[in-house]
Structures are given as structure tokens and as C-alpha cells.
Amino acid sequence: MTLPNCPQCQSEFTYEDGENFICPECAHEWPQHVQAEVEISKVFKDASGNVLQDGDTVTLIKDLKLKGSSSVIKVGTKVKNIRLIDGDHDIDCKIEGFGAMQLKTEFVRKA
């Protein structure tokens, strides 16, 4: 079992004392049943490793065939004002001439 880091100084040397956790570095004490809420947010990265954010403009790095259609979205197509979502496809967007769709971050590069 690993003990949580200290919520004040982030020390990893915390120990248990009865019903509490104690940090030997800053002397902070907190109850065991109260865990520090750490918001874990997913980091979205493009094909080059650049961090993507909502509202960014990206460029396609590969021709993408539309499922159920004979149309192809060409390399170099710019997609403006993306929205990042959780799921198999990470980007929700509208592509001019094609409409609303979802893309994977591995097929785009930040413009």
C-alpha cells in the first residue's frame, strides 16, 4: 500500500499515526479518510507532440477517408476551433464542406 503525498509540501515521506497521516517534513497532519482531491486531466497531443487545447487550429497530416462515403479529406486541410473530448476520437470539429465530425489527435498537427 502506498501512502499519499503530503497535500501541503508534496513530500513522499508521509506516515500513518492512528487515524491520521503525518508529514515529517512540514509537520502537517490530516485524517486518513480525507484524501486530497487531485484533478487529473488528460493531456491531448498532436502527431508532433505539441499540446492541444480547445479552440486551436490544426492541420491534417494524412488523407482521411470518410466512413460510408467515397469522399476524402485531403492532407493539409485546416480545421479551426477544435473541441477536445474524451473517447476513441479526441477532437470534435466542423470541417468546411464536410460538416461536423470527430478526429483522432494522431492524424493532426497544430497549425
DRENLUM-740818 format. One record per residue: y, z negated, x of N, C-alpha, C in turn; residue in three letters. Coordinates in Angstrom, 2 decimals. Layout:
# residues N
+---------+---------+---------+---------+---------+---------+---------+---------+---------+---------+
:    n.c2 :    n.c3 :    n.c1 :   ca.c2 :   ca.c3 :   ca.c1 :    c.c2 :    c.c3 :    c.c1 : residuo :
+---------+---------+---------+---------+---------+---------+---------+---------+---------+---------+
:       Y :       Z :       X :       Y :       Z :       X :       Y :       Z :       X :     ALA :
...
+---------+---------+---------+---------+---------+---------+---------+---------+---------+---------+
END
This chain:
# residues 111
+---------+---------+---------+---------+---------+---------+---------+---------+---------+---------+
:    n.c2 :    n.c3 :    n.c1 :   ca.c2 :   ca.c3 :   ca.c1 :    c.c2 :    c.c3 :    c.c1 : residuo :
+---------+---------+---------+---------+---------+---------+---------+---------+---------+---------+
:   -1.17 :    0.00 :    0.84 :    0.00 :    0.00 :    0.00 :    1.24 :    0.00 :    0.89 :     MET :
:    2.16 :    0.88 :    0.62 :    3.39 :    0.91 :    1.39 :    4.49 :    0.22 :    0.60 :     THR :
:    5.28 :   -0.54 :    1.30 :    6.38 :   -1.27 :    0.68 :    7.62 :   -0.38 :    0.66 :     LEU :
:    8.47 :   -0.56 :   -0.34 :    9.67 :    0.28 :   -0.43 :   10.68 :   -0.08 :    0.66 :     PRO :
:   11.50 :    0.90 :    1.04 :   12.59 :    0.63 :    1.98 :   13.64 :   -0.24 :    1.30 :     ASN :
:   14.42 :   -0.92 :    2.10 :   15.49 :   -1.77 :    1.58 :   16.53 :   -0.90 :    0.86 :     CYS :
:   16.92 :   -1.25 :   -0.36 :   17.90 :   -0.45 :   -1.09 :   19.31 :   -0.53 :   -0.50 :     PRO :
:   19.59 :   -1.53 :    0.33 :   20.93 :   -1.65 :    0.91 :   21.05 :   -0.95 :    2.26 :     GLN :
:   20.12 :   -1.21 :    3.16 :   20.25 :   -0.65 :    4.52 :   19.18 :    0.38 :    4.85 :     CYS :
:   18.27 :    0.65 :    3.93 :   17.18 :    1.63 :    4.09 :   16.19 :    1.26 :    5.20 :     GLN :
:   16.13 :    0.00 :    5.57 :   15.19 :   -0.45 :    6.59 :   13.77 :   -0.32 :    6.06 :     SER :
:   12.86 :    0.05 :    6.93 :   11.46 :    0.20 :    6.53 :   10.64 :   -1.05 :    6.82 :     GLU :
:   11.27 :   -2.10 :    7.31 :   10.57 :   -3.31 :    7.72 :   10.58 :   -4.39 :    6.64 :     PHE :
:   10.57 :   -4.01 :    5.37 :   10.58 :   -4.99 :    4.29 :    9.23 :   -5.69 :    4.21 :     THR :
:    9.25 :   -6.89 :    3.64 :    8.00 :   -7.63 :    3.44 :    8.06 :   -8.36 :    2.11 :     TYR :
:    6.87 :   -8.77 :    1.65 :    6.75 :   -9.47 :    0.38 :    6.85 :  -10.98 :    0.61 :     GLU :
:    7.52 :  -11.64 :   -0.34 :    7.58 :  -13.11 :   -0.31 :    7.51 :  -13.56 :   -1.76 :     ASP :
:    6.32 :  -13.90 :   -2.20 :    6.13 :  -14.29 :   -3.59 :    6.41 :  -13.14 :   -4.53 :     GLY :
:    7.42 :  -13.29 :   -5.38 :    7.78 :  -12.28 :   -6.37 :    8.85 :  -11.31 :   -5.86 :     GLU :
:    9.29 :  -11.47 :   -4.63 :   10.40 :  -10.67 :   -4.12 :   10.03 :   -9.85 :   -2.90 :     ASN :
:   10.82 :   -8.82 :   -2.64 :   10.80 :   -8.11 :   -1.37 :   11.98 :   -8.63 :   -0.57 :     PHE :
:   11.83 :   -8.71 :    0.75 :   12.90 :   -9.19 :    1.62 :   13.05 :   -8.23 :    2.78 :     ILE :
:   14.30 :   -7.98 :    3.14 :   14.61 :   -7.14 :    4.30 :   15.01 :   -8.05 :    5.45 :     CYS :
:   14.29 :   -8.02 :    6.58 :   14.62 :   -8.89 :    7.70 :   15.88 :   -8.46 :    8.45 :     PRO :
:   16.32 :   -7.21 :    8.25 :   17.48 :   -6.73 :    9.00 :   18.81 :   -7.12 :    8.35 :     GLU :
:   18.88 :   -7.03 :    7.01 :   20.15 :   -7.36 :    6.34 :   20.02 :   -8.58 :    5.42 :     CYS :
:   18.84 :   -9.16 :    5.32 :   18.55 :  -10.35 :    4.52 :   18.70 :  -10.12 :    3.02 :     ALA :
:   18.61 :   -8.86 :    2.59 :   18.69 :   -8.56 :    1.16 :   17.35 :   -8.89 :    0.50 :     HIS :
:   17.42 :   -9.52 :   -0.67 :   16.23 :   -9.83 :   -1.46 :   16.34 :   -9.16 :   -2.81 :     GLU :
:   15.22 :   -8.62 :   -3.32 :   15.19 :   -8.03 :   -4.64 :   13.81 :   -8.20 :   -5.25 :     TRP :
:   13.74 :   -8.32 :   -6.60 :   12.44 :   -8.55 :   -7.25 :   11.51 :   -7.35 :   -7.09 :     PRO :
:   10.21 :   -7.64 :   -7.03 :    9.22 :   -6.58 :   -6.86 :    9.17 :   -5.66 :   -8.07 :     GLN :
:    9.38 :   -6.20 :   -9.27 :    9.25 :   -5.37 :  -10.46 :   10.42 :   -4.42 :  -10.64 :     HIS :
:   11.50 :   -4.60 :   -9.88 :   12.65 :   -3.70 :   -9.95 :   12.59 :   -2.77 :   -8.74 :     VAL :
:   12.32 :   -1.53 :   -9.00 :   12.28 :   -0.54 :   -7.93 :   13.60 :    0.23 :   -7.93 :     GLN :
:   14.09 :    0.54 :   -6.77 :   15.32 :    1.34 :   -6.67 :   15.04 :    2.73 :   -7.23 :     ALA :
:   15.91 :    3.15 :   -8.14 :   15.74 :    4.47 :   -8.74 :   16.35 :    5.50 :   -7.80 :     GLU :
:   15.51 :    6.31 :   -7.25 :   15.96 :    7.36 :   -6.35 :   15.76 :    8.68 :   -7.07 :     VAL :
:   16.85 :    9.39 :   -7.25 :   16.76 :   10.68 :   -7.93 :   16.27 :   11.71 :   -6.94 :     GLU :
:   15.11 :   12.25 :   -7.22 :   14.53 :   13.26 :   -6.36 :   14.81 :   14.61 :   -7.00 :     ILE :
:   15.61 :   15.39 :   -6.33 :   15.93 :   16.70 :   -6.87 :   15.32 :   17.77 :   -5.98 :     SER :
:   14.82 :   18.78 :   -6.60 :   14.18 :   19.87 :   -5.90 :   15.25 :   20.71 :   -5.22 :     LYS :
:   14.99 :   21.10 :   -3.98 :   15.91 :   21.96 :   -3.24 :   15.40 :   23.38 :   -3.35 :     VAL :
:   16.24 :   24.27 :   -3.86 :   15.87 :   25.66 :   -4.03 :   16.40 :   26.46 :   -2.84 :     PHE :
:   15.52 :   27.21 :   -2.19 :   15.91 :   28.00 :   -1.02 :   15.52 :   29.46 :   -1.25 :     LYS :
:   16.36 :   30.36 :   -0.73 :   16.08 :   31.79 :   -0.85 :   15.09 :   32.22 :    0.24 :     ASP :
:   14.84 :   33.51 :    0.34 :   13.86 :   34.03 :    1.29 :   14.26 :   33.76 :    2.74 :     ALA :
:   15.56 :   33.59 :    3.01 :   16.05 :   33.33 :    4.36 :   16.17 :   31.85 :    4.67 :     SER :
:   15.93 :   31.00 :    3.70 :   16.02 :   29.56 :    3.90 :   17.37 :   28.96 :    3.53 :     GLY :
:   18.27 :   29.76 :    2.95 :   19.57 :   29.25 :    2.52 :   19.39 :   28.48 :    1.22 :     ASN :
:   20.12 :   27.38 :    1.07 :   20.04 :   26.55 :   -0.13 :   20.81 :   27.24 :   -1.26 :     VAL :
:   20.17 :   27.35 :   -2.42 :   20.80 :   27.97 :   -3.59 :   21.31 :   26.90 :   -4.54 :     LEU :
:   22.40 :   27.23 :   -5.25 :   22.97 :   26.33 :   -6.24 :   23.29 :   27.13 :   -7.50 :     GLN :
:   23.45 :   26.42 :   -8.62 :   23.84 :   27.08 :   -9.86 :   25.16 :   27.82 :   -9.64 :     ASP :
:   25.24 :   29.03 :  -10.18 :   26.46 :   29.81 :  -10.10 :   26.53 :   30.74 :   -8.89 :     GLY :
:   25.56 :   30.66 :   -7.98 :   25.56 :   31.53 :   -6.80 :   25.30 :   32.98 :   -7.20 :     ASP :
:   25.62 :   33.88 :   -6.28 :   25.29 :   35.29 :   -6.42 :   24.19 :   35.59 :   -5.41 :     THR :
:   23.14 :   36.27 :   -5.84 :   22.03 :   36.61 :   -4.96 :   21.76 :   38.11 :   -5.02 :     VAL :
:   21.05 :   38.60 :   -4.01 :   20.67 :   40.00 :   -3.92 :   19.16 :   40.09 :   -3.82 :     THR :
:   18.56 :   41.04 :   -4.53 :   17.12 :   41.22 :   -4.47 :   16.72 :   41.82 :   -3.12 :     LEU :
:   15.62 :   41.36 :   -2.56 :   15.15 :   41.87 :   -1.27 :   13.89 :   42.72 :   -1.42 :     ILE :
:   13.49 :   42.95 :   -2.67 :   12.26 :   43.71 :   -2.93 :   12.41 :   44.39 :   -4.28 :     LYS :
:   11.85 :   45.59 :   -4.42 :   11.80 :   46.24 :   -5.74 :   10.92 :   45.39 :   -6.65 :     ASP :
:   11.42 :   45.10 :   -7.84 :   10.65 :   44.30 :   -8.78 :   10.34 :   45.12 :  -10.02 :     LEU :
:    9.06 :   45.28 :  -10.31 :    8.62 :   46.00 :  -11.49 :    8.66 :   45.05 :  -12.68 :     LYS :
:    9.24 :   45.51 :  -13.77 :    9.30 :   44.68 :  -14.97 :    7.98 :   44.74 :  -15.71 :     LEU :
:    7.47 :   43.59 :  -16.05 :    6.20 :   43.49 :  -16.77 :    6.36 :   44.10 :  -18.16 :     LYS :
:    5.44 :   44.95 :  -18.55 :    5.46 :   45.57 :  -19.87 :    6.43 :   46.73 :  -19.98 :     GLY :
:    6.91 :   47.22 :  -18.85 :    7.86 :   48.32 :  -18.84 :    7.62 :   49.18 :  -17.61 :     SER :
:    8.11 :   50.39 :  -17.65 :    7.99 :   51.26 :  -16.48 :    9.24 :   51.16 :  -15.60 :     SER :
:   10.18 :   50.30 :  -15.97 :   11.41 :   50.14 :  -15.22 :   11.20 :   49.32 :  -13.95 :     SER :
:   12.05 :   49.58 :  -12.97 :   12.01 :   48.85 :  -11.70 :   13.43 :   48.40 :  -11.37 :     VAL :
:   13.57 :   47.15 :  -10.96 :   14.85 :   46.65 :  -10.49 :   14.85 :   46.87 :   -8.98 :     ILE :
:   15.80 :   47.64 :   -8.48 :   15.82 :   48.10 :   -7.09 :   16.29 :   47.02 :   -6.12 :     LYS :
:   15.86 :   47.18 :   -4.86 :   16.32 :   46.35 :   -3.76 :   17.83 :   46.45 :   -3.68 :     VAL :
:   18.49 :   45.35 :   -3.39 :   19.94 :   45.35 :   -3.24 :   20.70 :   45.08 :   -4.52 :     GLY :
:   20.00 :   44.96 :   -5.64 :   20.67 :   44.66 :   -6.91 :   21.26 :   43.25 :   -6.83 :     THR :
:   22.56 :   43.15 :   -7.14 :   23.22 :   41.83 :   -7.12 :   23.06 :   41.16 :   -8.47 :     LYS :
:   22.76 :   39.88 :   -8.41 :   22.63 :   39.06 :   -9.61 :   23.66 :   37.95 :   -9.49 :     VAL :
:   24.61 :   37.91 :  -10.43 :   25.70 :   36.94 :  -10.38 :   25.40 :   35.76 :  -11.29 :     LYS :
:   25.98 :   34.63 :  -10.93 :   25.97 :   33.43 :  -11.76 :   24.55 :   33.00 :  -12.16 :     ASN :
:   23.72 :   32.72 :  -11.16 :   22.35 :   32.30 :  -11.43 :   22.32 :   30.86 :  -11.92 :     ILE :
:   21.22 :   30.51 :  -12.58 :   20.99 :   29.14 :  -13.04 :   19.61 :   28.75 :  -12.54 :     ARG :
:   19.52 :   27.63 :  -11.83 :   18.25 :   27.17 :  -11.27 :   17.51 :   26.31 :  -12.28 :     LEU :
:   16.21 :   26.57 :  -12.42 :   15.37 :   25.86 :  -13.38 :   14.06 :   25.46 :  -12.71 :     ILE :
:   13.37 :   24.51 :  -13.30 :   12.04 :   24.14 :  -12.81 :   11.01 :   25.04 :  -13.48 :     ASP :
:    9.97 :   25.35 :  -12.75 :    8.91 :   26.17 :  -13.30 :    8.41 :   27.16 :  -12.26 :     GLY :
:    7.56 :   28.09 :  -12.70 :    7.00 :   29.09 :  -11.82 :    8.09 :   30.02 :  -11.28 :     ASP :
:    8.99 :   30.43 :  -12.15 :   10.13 :   31.26 :  -11.77 :   11.35 :   30.33 :  -11.73 :     HIS :
:   12.03 :   30.28 :  -10.58 :   13.06 :   29.28 :  -10.34 :   14.46 :   29.67 :  -10.80 :     ASP :
:   14.71 :   30.96 :  -11.00 :   16.05 :   31.43 :  -11.31 :   16.09 :   32.03 :  -12.71 :     ILE :
:   17.04 :   31.57 :  -13.51 :   17.29 :   32.13 :  -14.83 :   18.59 :   32.91 :  -14.71 :     ASP :
:   18.59 :   34.19 :  -15.11 :   19.78 :   35.01 :  -14.90 :   19.83 :   36.17 :  -15.89 :     CYS :
:   20.95 :   36.88 :  -15.84 :   21.10 :   38.13 :  -16.58 :   21.37 :   39.22 :  -15.56 :     LYS :
:   20.59 :   40.30 :  -15.63 :   20.80 :   41.43 :  -14.74 :   21.37 :   42.57 :  -15.56 :     ILE :
:   22.51 :   43.08 :  -15.10 :   23.20 :   44.14 :  -15.82 :   22.30 :   45.34 :  -16.00 :     GLU :
:   22.15 :   45.80 :  -17.22 :   21.30 :   46.94 :  -17.53 :   19.87 :   46.56 :  -17.88 :     GLY :
:   19.49 :   45.31 :  -17.62 :   18.12 :   44.87 :  -17.90 :   18.09 :   43.67 :  -18.84 :     PHE :
:   19.11 :   42.83 :  -18.82 :   19.16 :   41.67 :  -19.71 :   18.73 :   40.39 :  -19.04 :     GLY :
:   18.42 :   39.41 :  -19.86 :   18.04 :   38.08 :  -19.37 :   16.62 :   38.10 :  -18.83 :     ALA :
:   16.43 :   37.42 :  -17.71 :   15.10 :   37.30 :  -17.12 :   15.06 :   36.16 :  -16.12 :     MET :
:   13.87 :   35.91 :  -15.62 :   13.67 :   34.86 :  -14.62 :   13.12 :   35.49 :  -13.35 :     GLN :
:   13.58 :   34.98 :  -12.21 :   13.16 :   35.48 :  -10.91 :   12.62 :   34.34 :  -10.06 :     LEU :
:   11.86 :   34.70 :   -9.04 :   11.40 :   33.71 :   -8.06 :   12.35 :   33.72 :   -6.87 :     LYS :
:   12.59 :   32.56 :   -6.29 :   13.53 :   32.46 :   -5.18 :   13.04 :   33.21 :   -3.94 :     THR :
:   11.75 :   33.45 :   -3.83 :   11.22 :   34.14 :   -2.65 :   11.59 :   35.62 :   -2.60 :     GLU :
:   12.12 :   36.18 :   -3.69 :   12.49 :   37.58 :   -3.75 :   13.99 :   37.82 :   -3.72 :     PHE :
:   14.77 :   36.80 :   -3.41 :   16.23 :   36.94 :   -3.38 :   16.81 :   36.39 :   -2.08 :     VAL :
:   18.00 :   36.86 :   -1.76 :   18.76 :   36.35 :   -0.63 :   20.17 :   36.07 :   -1.11 :     ARG :
:   20.71 :   34.94 :   -0.68 :   22.06 :   34.54 :   -1.09 :   23.07 :   35.57 :   -0.59 :     LYS :
:   23.97 :   35.98 :   -1.49 :   24.97 :   37.01 :   -1.12 :   26.20 :   36.36 :   -0.54 :     ALA :
+---------+---------+---------+---------+---------+---------+---------+---------+---------+---------+
END
